[in-house]
Amino acid sequence: MSRDQRRAVDEKLRQAPQGSEPLSVEQMRTGFAAMMSEFPVPAEPRQTPATLAGRPAVLVEPPGDPRPGTILYFHGGSFSLGSPHTAMALTANLVLRTGIRALSLDYRLAPEHPFPAGIEDCLAAYRSLLEDADPSSIVFAGDSAGGGLSVTTTLAARDAGLPMPAGIVAFSPGLDHTRTGASMETKEGIDPFFTRESIGRTGELYLAGADPAQPLLAPAVHADLTGFPPILLQVGGNEVLLDDSVRLAKRARDADVDVILDFTADVPHVFQTFTDALDEAGQALDRAALFIQQRLA
């Protein structure tokens, strides 16, 4: 365990300046893009602008001939920030480690496009892929809000009568807009990124008045996962969102769904991006890559 690395990452995150006034959405988007641009992106994968179900996307391909299959990637950003480019460190690493291409979707964001617009875009992207590909050749993956979308898009696909993808990979997913997990309290002050209050502020942009107590907004609390494909949940010990993954894993178990709850202690939200500073980041990505390869074998 790289305790010194974990401590250094935590100290660096806590040195970030904290403003006294809430930021506008545009300020948050600019700041988020700047922060994510600091994470190293492997140079080997090729990035090409693409379109998927009428939405912009980025096709990320490995060097050489790709292995069969597609990773449909959903970026993070509290459902209101980010783009395929802000998640490129994760997407490119998965492509490089698996040898499988990825399509990262630029789904619509709140508050301009609140719930369920993002899910609708992700579901439309999956429908588009199914026109030319077998569902057994597609894996959903995402981080944070995008990790939540990997689960809720699967719910929407199942309820629409579509076949299930081969698997789901979710890095630190947001899975409960009711914010009722115990870690919302127990990890307060330990999480260097979020508090229950801050997640509530951005969550309101996405909810736009919708009742959060429903499967597509709180799958960790309300979703029936019957018929789901295998799930890999990776989460860190220093996250207020920890119990989102813990509770979804239990719901998967209760629905007789294959699930891996991959917990790493004393690391922050979406720690897999810290490949330049944290040994556990690369190790977690290796495990995620193995899961994807096994699903698409």
Secondary structure, DSSP 8 states (H G I E B T S, - for coil): --HHHHHHHHHHHHTS---SS---HHHHHHHHHHHHTTS---SSSEEEEEEETTEEEEEEE-SSS-EEEEEEEE--STTTS--TTTTHHHHHHHHHHH-EEEEEE----TTTS-TTHHHHHHHHHHHHHHTTS-GGGEEEEEETHHHHHHHHHHHHHHHTT----SEEEEES----TT---THHHHTTTT-SS--HHHHHHHHHHHHTT--S-STTT-HHHH---TT---EEEEEESS-TTHHHHHHHHHHHHHTT--EEEEEETT--TTGGG-TTT-HHHHHHHHHHHHHHHHHT-
